[in-house]
Amino acid sequence: MKGTDILFDISGKDVILVDDVLYTGRTIRAALDGLIDIGRPKTIQLAVLVDRGHRQLPIKADFVGKNVPTSSEESIRVHIKES
């Protein structure tokens, strides 16, 4: 299992998690667990580029670039052009 190295204290800080596609919520749940293991942030907010629905956990993004309703058989690919 890989560890997470954060070279600063997150305790008492405002943290924004950023993800490309929000789907079931399980990846964000793992990220939240990891953050809480290393510190106690003041707040945690979630920003996602694409929210495609189909949540399996009660997780909602605070900032959403685009809502894209999909079926569970469909997939989303995000391509970002470097500038």
MDTraj code that builds the backbone (N, CA, C; nanometers):
import mdtraj as md
import numpy as np

residues = "MET LYS GLY THR ASP ILE LEU PHE ASP ILE SER GLY LYS ASP VAL ILE LEU VAL ASP ASP VAL LEU TYR THR GLY ARG THR ILE ARG ALA ALA LEU ASP GLY LEU ILE ASP ILE GLY ARG PRO LYS THR ILE GLN LEU ALA VAL LEU VAL ASP ARG GLY HIS ARG GLN LEU PRO ILE LYS ALA ASP PHE VAL GLY LYS ASN VAL PRO THR SER SER GLU GLU SER ILE ARG VAL HIS ILE LYS GLU SER".split()
xyz = np.array([
    [0.0833, -0.1176, 0.0000],
    [0.0000, 0.0000, 0.0000],
    [0.0884, 0.1247, 0.0000],
    [0.0548, 0.2216, -0.0827],
    [0.1305, 0.3457, -0.0902],
    [0.0847, 0.4415, 0.0183],
    [0.1794, 0.5202, 0.0698],
    [0.1466, 0.6229, 0.1671],
    [0.1310, 0.7564, 0.0976],
    [0.0828, 0.8527, 0.1727],
    [0.0669, 0.9880, 0.1207],
    [0.1616, 1.0792, 0.1958],
    [0.2423, 1.1528, 0.1230],
    [0.3339, 1.2479, 0.1842],
    [0.2833, 1.3893, 0.1577],
    [0.2371, 1.4537, 0.2612],
    [0.2005, 1.5947, 0.2531],
    [0.2989, 1.6667, 0.3428],
    [0.3744, 1.7579, 0.2854],
    [0.4860, 1.8188, 0.3554],
    [0.4478, 1.9424, 0.4362],
    [0.3201, 1.9576, 0.4679],
    [0.2752, 2.0694, 0.5507],
    [0.1567, 2.0220, 0.6338],
    [0.1293, 2.0926, 0.7406],
    [0.0210, 2.0579, 0.8316],
    [-0.1118, 2.1080, 0.7753],
    [-0.2115, 2.0192, 0.7640],
    [-0.3430, 2.0596, 0.7134],
    [-0.4401, 2.0924, 0.8264],
    [-0.3978, 2.0728, 0.9495],
    [-0.4856, 2.0997, 1.0635],
    [-0.5274, 2.2467, 1.0656],
    [-0.6573, 2.2689, 1.0769],
    [-0.7105, 2.4040, 1.0824],
    [-0.7157, 2.4768, 0.9495],
    [-0.6762, 2.4106, 0.8405],
    [-0.6741, 2.4734, 0.7075],
    [-0.8044, 2.4449, 0.6327],
    [-0.8348, 2.5290, 0.5346],
    [-0.9435, 2.5031, 0.4410],
    [-0.8854, 2.4236, 0.3252],
    [-0.9409, 2.3064, 0.2976],
    [-0.8898, 2.2165, 0.1944],
    [-0.9942, 2.2022, 0.0845],
    [-0.9494, 2.2088, -0.0407],
    [-1.0369, 2.1811, -0.1552],
    [-0.9819, 2.0598, -0.2284],
    [-1.0586, 1.9522, -0.2306],
    [-1.0244, 1.8341, -0.3092],
    [-1.0724, 1.8577, -0.4516],
    [-0.9904, 1.8216, -0.5489],
    [-1.0261, 1.8392, -0.6900],
    [-1.0193, 1.7032, -0.7581],
    [-1.1247, 1.6685, -0.8312],
    [-1.1296, 1.5424, -0.9044],
    [-1.1813, 1.5697, -1.0447],
    [-1.1472, 1.4822, -1.1386],
    [-1.1933, 1.5022, -1.2759],
    [-1.3391, 1.4621, -1.2916],
    [-1.3750, 1.3373, -1.2580],
    [-1.5118, 1.2892, -1.2764],
    [-1.5638, 1.2337, -1.1440],
    [-1.6779, 1.2833, -1.1002],
    [-1.7441, 1.2307, -0.9810],
    [-1.8490, 1.1308, -1.0272],
    [-1.8388, 1.0078, -0.9762],
    [-1.9286, 0.9006, -1.0181],
    [-1.9906, 0.8380, -0.8936],
    [-1.9360, 0.7312, -0.8418],
    [-1.9962, 0.6625, -0.7266],
    [-1.9682, 0.7333, -0.5948],
    [-1.8601, 0.8106, -0.5891],
    [-1.8217, 0.8785, -0.4659],
    [-1.7174, 0.8026, -0.3859],
    [-1.6823, 0.6824, -0.4277],
    [-1.5881, 0.5997, -0.3508],
    [-1.4455, 0.6563, -0.3514],
    [-1.4020, 0.7150, -0.4612],
    [-1.2683, 0.7744, -0.4661],
    [-1.2593, 0.8926, -0.3706],
    [-1.3622, 0.9746, -0.3678],
    [-1.3644, 1.0895, -0.2775],
    [-1.3696, 1.0422, -0.1329],
    [-1.4443, 0.9387, -0.1055],
    [-1.4502, 0.8842, 0.0310],
    [-1.3114, 0.8400, 0.0764],
    [-1.2367, 0.7736, -0.0112],
    [-1.1007, 0.7314, 0.0228],
    [-1.0104, 0.8523, 0.0474],
    [-1.0264, 0.9564, -0.0339],
    [-0.9472, 1.0783, -0.0163],
    [-0.9797, 1.1446, 0.1172],
    [-1.1078, 1.1496, 0.1532],
    [-1.1483, 1.2069, 0.2817],
    [-1.0883, 1.1280, 0.3981],
    [-1.0937, 0.9963, 0.3883],
    [-1.0343, 0.9119, 0.4924],
    [-0.8849, 0.9407, 0.5068],
    [-0.8164, 0.9534, 0.3929],
    [-0.6732, 0.9827, 0.3956],
    [-0.6420, 1.1175, 0.4579],
    [-0.7221, 1.2178, 0.4253],
    [-0.7011, 1.3509, 0.4836],
    [-0.7192, 1.3486, 0.6350],
    [-0.8238, 1.2846, 0.6800],
    [-0.8519, 1.2806, 0.8233],
    [-0.7431, 1.2025, 0.8974],
    [-0.6818, 1.1047, 0.8304],
    [-0.5727, 1.0285, 0.8926],
    [-0.4499, 1.1147, 0.9187],
    [-0.4292, 1.2202, 0.8391],
    [-0.3065, 1.2996, 0.8553],
    [-0.3290, 1.4341, 0.9231],
    [-0.4547, 1.4726, 0.9458],
    [-0.4807, 1.6005, 1.0109],
    [-0.6287, 1.6285, 1.0206],
    [-0.6598, 1.7392, 1.0866],
    [-0.7993, 1.7799, 1.1036],
    [-0.8214, 1.9150, 1.0384],
    [-0.8540, 1.9161, 0.9069],
    [-0.8759, 2.0443, 0.8395],
    [-0.9954, 2.1184, 0.8990],
    [-0.9933, 2.2515, 0.8842],
    [-1.1055, 2.3343, 0.9274],
    [-1.2286, 2.3028, 0.8428],
    [-1.2099, 2.3014, 0.7099],
    [-1.3175, 2.2655, 0.6167],
    [-1.2592, 2.1817, 0.5033],
    [-1.3450, 2.1009, 0.4418],
    [-1.3088, 2.0270, 0.3205],
    [-1.4200, 2.0510, 0.2200],
    [-1.3829, 2.1001, 0.1012],
    [-1.4789, 2.1189, -0.0073],
    [-1.4351, 2.0347, -0.1262],
    [-1.5289, 2.0052, -0.2148],
    [-1.5028, 1.9216, -0.3313],
    [-1.5333, 1.9965, -0.4600],
    [-1.4363, 1.9995, -0.5503],
    [-1.4539, 2.0568, -0.6844],
    [-1.4328, 1.9454, -0.7863],
    [-1.5248, 1.9326, -0.8817],
    [-1.5116, 1.8311, -0.9861],
    [-1.5332, 1.8955, -1.1225],
    [-1.4648, 1.8440, -1.2223],
    [-1.4858, 1.8922, -1.3584],
    [-1.6191, 1.8424, -1.4130],
    [-1.6486, 1.7129, -1.3896],
    [-1.7709, 1.6511, -1.4424],
    [-1.8392, 1.5704, -1.3329],
    [-1.9690, 1.5921, -1.3159],
    [-2.0501, 1.5101, -1.2252],
    [-2.1445, 1.4293, -1.3121],
    [-2.1290, 1.2972, -1.3084],
    [-2.2124, 1.2133, -1.3942],
    [-2.3221, 1.1384, -1.3198],
    [-2.3358, 1.1643, -1.1893],
    [-2.4429, 1.0995, -1.1132],
    [-2.4063, 0.9587, -1.0691],
    [-2.5063, 0.8790, -1.0340],
    [-2.4925, 0.7385, -0.9938],
    [-2.4172, 0.7210, -0.8627],
    [-2.4394, 0.8092, -0.7667],
    [-2.3696, 0.8018, -0.6396],
    [-2.4077, 0.6774, -0.5613],
    [-2.3084, 0.6155, -0.4980],
    [-2.3302, 0.5038, -0.4058],
    [-2.3103, 0.5483, -0.2613],
    [-2.2586, 0.6690, -0.2428],
    [-2.2345, 0.7258, -0.1108],
    [-2.2930, 0.8674, -0.1088],
    [-2.3291, 0.9181, 0.0084],
    [-2.3885, 1.0525, 0.0160],
    [-2.2827, 1.1626, 0.0038],
    [-2.2290, 1.1782, -0.1159],
    [-2.1247, 1.2773, -0.1428],
    [-2.1738, 1.3694, -0.2533],
    [-2.1576, 1.5003, -0.2316],
    [-2.2020, 1.5998, -0.3286],
    [-2.0900, 1.7018, -0.3463],
    [-2.0635, 1.7388, -0.4705],
    [-1.9591, 1.8377, -0.4986],
    [-2.0077, 1.9782, -0.4654],
    [-1.9166, 2.0593, -0.4126],
    [-1.9470, 2.2000, -0.3856],
    [-1.9343, 2.2837, -0.5125],
    [-1.8451, 2.2435, -0.6016],
    [-1.8201, 2.3143, -0.7275],
    [-1.8195, 2.2120, -0.8402],
    [-1.9025, 2.2332, -0.9434],
    [-1.9131, 2.1395, -1.0560],
    [-1.8941, 2.2156, -1.1860],
    [-1.8006, 2.1677, -1.2706],
    [-1.7813, 2.2298, -1.4011],
    [-1.8961, 2.1993, -1.4952],
    [-1.9411, 2.0724, -1.4973],
    [-2.0488, 2.0335, -1.5889],
    [-2.1168, 1.9084, -1.5350],
    [-2.2493, 1.9085, -1.5356],
    [-2.3270, 1.7888, -1.5039],
    [-2.3528, 1.7150, -1.6347],
    [-2.3176, 1.5872, -1.6383],
    [-2.3383, 1.5065, -1.7584],
    [-2.4116, 1.3790, -1.7177],
    [-2.5449, 1.3790, -1.7292],
    [-2.6189, 1.2572, -1.6952],
    [-2.5787, 1.1433, -1.7889],
    [-2.5462, 1.0279, -1.7318],
    [-2.5051, 0.9118, -1.8111],
    [-2.5761, 0.7882, -1.7584],
    [-2.5750, 0.6846, -1.8378],
    [-2.6173, 0.5537, -1.7877],
    [-2.4945, 0.4897, -1.7229],
    [-2.5172, 0.3867, -1.6451],
    [-2.4033, 0.3209, -1.5794],
    [-2.3157, 0.2453, -1.6793],
    [-2.3667, 0.2209, -1.8000],
    [-2.2874, 0.1530, -1.9030],
    [-2.1968, 0.2495, -1.9800],
    [-2.2261, 0.3778, -1.9732],
    [-2.1476, 0.4780, -2.0441],
    [-2.0252, 0.5179, -1.9611],
    [-1.9272, 0.5775, -2.0284],
    [-1.8100, 0.6277, -1.9571],
    [-1.7826, 0.7712, -2.0017],
    [-1.7040, 0.8392, -1.9217],
    [-1.6655, 0.9775, -1.9489],
    [-1.5136, 0.9819, -1.9587],
    [-1.4637, 1.0476, -2.0604],
    [-1.3199, 1.0715, -2.0721],
    [-1.2969, 1.2213, -2.0685],
    [-1.2053, 1.2635, -1.9846],
    [-1.1742, 1.4066, -1.9719],
    [-1.0367, 1.4286, -2.0317],
    [-1.0284, 1.5180, -2.1279],
    [-0.9019, 1.5549, -2.1891],
    [-0.8795, 1.7030, -2.1615],
    [-0.7654, 1.7329, -2.1072],
    [-0.7333, 1.8722, -2.0754],
    [-0.6137, 1.9146, -2.1595],
    [-0.6306, 2.0222, -2.2298],
    [-0.5228, 2.0739, -2.3131],
    [-0.4348, 2.1662, -2.2296],
    [-0.3075, 2.1336, -2.2257],
    [-0.2132, 2.2155, -2.1505],
    [-0.1938, 2.3489, -2.2182],
    [-0.1913, 2.4538, -2.1381],
    [-0.1705, 2.5850, -2.1982],
    [-0.0531, 2.6549, -2.1323],
])
top = md.Topology()
chain = top.add_chain()
for i, resn in enumerate(residues, 1):
    res = top.add_residue(resn, chain, resSeq=i)
    for name in ("N", "CA", "C"):
        top.add_atom(name, md.element.get_by_symbol(name[0]), res)
traj = md.Trajectory(xyz[None], top)
